[in-house]
Amino acid sequence: MLPDALSRQIIADHQRRPRHTGPLNGVAGVTLDNPGCGDQVTVWADVQDGRIGHLTFSGKGCAISQSSASLMTVALTGRTVPEARALAGQFRAMVMGEEPGSPQLGDLLALAGVSRLHARRRCALLAWRALEQTLGDSSDPA
């Protein structure tokens, strides 16, 4: 787990300057809402030969939902679909408080504290749920 001050800095940075934003031409996106707090996110994933070549998002909402989406695009771009699904599983387990965060999560560890904030878990996982739907039933096992 990262120190609280560093976690807050990473979250604020990704909220203010989100990475990998905007639609991808020719790629269908998946939009999900979190009606409880008004978050919305759309995720686009361009998968070529089993690898995520481009991963982008757009959205509106709280700092946690938007920084989680931005951090996700940074962490998963360039990974194979099985690698992305494995990292997504580790992230989900950390956010749900089922497992401590692993060093493999890198800056995603900034969101480890969300596990103590039950109402915010859905915010942190919104973009990840959209990604899951975007990847669909890819033939790459995870």
C-alpha positions in Angstrom: 0.0 0.0 0.0 1.2 3.5 -0.8 1.4 6.3 1.8 -1.8 8.2 2.0 -0.3 11.5 0.8 1.2 9.8 -2.3 -2.2 8.1 -2.9 -4.0 11.4 -2.8 -1.5 13.0 -5.1 -1.8 10.2 -7.7 -5.6 10.3 -7.6 -5.7 14.1 -7.9 -3.2 14.1 -10.7 -5.2 11.6 -12.8 -8.4 13.4 -12.0 -7.0 16.8 -13.2 -5.0 15.4 -16.1 -6.7 12.2 -17.2 -4.7 10.0 -19.6 -5.9 8.2 -22.7 -9.2 10.0 -23.2 -11.6 10.2 -26.1 -13.2 7.7 -28.5 -11.2 5.4 -30.8 -12.3 5.6 -34.4 -13.9 2.4 -35.6 -14.1 0.9 -32.1 -17.4 0.4 -30.2 -17.4 1.7 -26.7 -19.3 0.5 -23.6 -20.9 3.1 -21.4 -21.9 2.4 -17.8 -23.5 4.6 -15.1 -23.3 4.6 -11.4 -26.7 6.0 -10.5 -25.9 6.2 -6.8 -23.5 9.1 -7.3 -23.9 10.1 -10.9 -20.7 8.7 -12.3 -20.6 7.8 -16.0 -17.8 6.3 -18.1 -17.4 5.0 -21.6 -14.4 2.7 -22.4 -13.0 1.9 -25.8 -10.5 -0.9 -26.3 -8.7 -1.6 -29.6 -7.6 -5.3 -29.3 -5.3 -6.6 -32.1 -3.8 -10.1 -32.1 -4.9 -10.6 -28.4 -3.2 -7.4 -27.2 -4.7 -4.1 -26.1 -3.1 -1.6 -28.5 -5.2 1.4 -27.4 -7.4 1.8 -24.4 -9.3 5.1 -23.8 -12.2 6.4 -21.8 -14.4 9.5 -21.4 -16.6 10.2 -18.4 -17.8 12.4 -15.7 -18.1 11.9 -12.0 -16.1 11.8 -8.8 -12.3 11.8 -8.4 -12.3 8.1 -7.7 -14.2 7.0 -10.8 -12.3 9.3 -13.1 -8.8 8.6 -11.7 -9.5 4.9 -11.6 -10.4 5.0 -15.4 -7.3 7.0 -16.2 -5.0 4.7 -14.1 -6.6 1.7 -15.8 -5.8 2.9 -19.3 -2.2 3.5 -18.3 -1.8 0.2 -16.6 -3.4 -2.0 -19.3 -2.4 -0.4 -22.6 -0.1 -2.7 -24.4 -0.9 -5.8 -22.3 -2.4 -9.0 -23.7 -6.0 -9.7 -22.9 -5.1 -12.4 -20.3 -2.6 -10.1 -18.6 -5.2 -7.3 -18.5 -7.8 -9.6 -17.0 -5.4 -10.9 -14.4 -4.5 -7.4 -13.4 -8.1 -6.4 -13.3 -8.8 -9.3 -11.0 -6.1 -8.2 -8.6 -7.4 -4.7 -8.7 -11.0 -5.8 -8.0 -9.9 -8.0 -5.1 -7.9 -5.1 -3.6 -10.8 -2.6 -4.0 -13.3 -5.2 -2.5 -10.9 -5.7 0.5 -10.5 -9.4 -0.4 -6.7 -9.1 -0.8 -4.0 -6.6 -0.1 -2.7 -4.8 -3.2 0.2 -6.4 -5.0 3.3 -4.4 -6.2 2.2 -5.5 -9.7 -0.6 -3.0 -9.5 1.9 0.0 -9.5 0.1 3.3 -9.2 -3.3 1.5 -9.0 -2.3 0.9 -5.4 -3.3 4.6 -4.8 -6.9 3.3 -4.8 -6.3 0.7 -2.1 -8.0 2.9 0.5 -11.3 2.6 -1.3 -11.7 -0.9 0.2 -12.6 0.9 3.5 -15.2 3.1 1.8 -17.9 0.7 0.8 -20.0 3.3 -1.1 -17.0 4.2 -3.2 -16.1 0.7 -4.4 -18.6 1.0 -7.2 -16.9 4.3 -8.3 -13.5 2.7 -8.5 -14.7 -0.4 -10.4 -17.0 1.4 -12.9 -14.5 1.7 -15.7 -13.2 -1.8 -15.0 -16.7 -3.2 -15.4 -17.0 -1.3 -18.7 -13.7 -2.7 -19.8 -14.8 -6.3 -19.0 -17.9 -5.7 -21.2 -15.7 -4.2 -23.9 -13.4 -7.2 -24.0 -16.5 -9.4 -24.1 -16.0 -13.1 -24.8 -12.5 -12.7 -26.2 -11.1 -16.1 -27.2 -8.1 -15.3 -25.0 -8.6 -17.1 -21.7 -7.9 -15.3 -18.4 
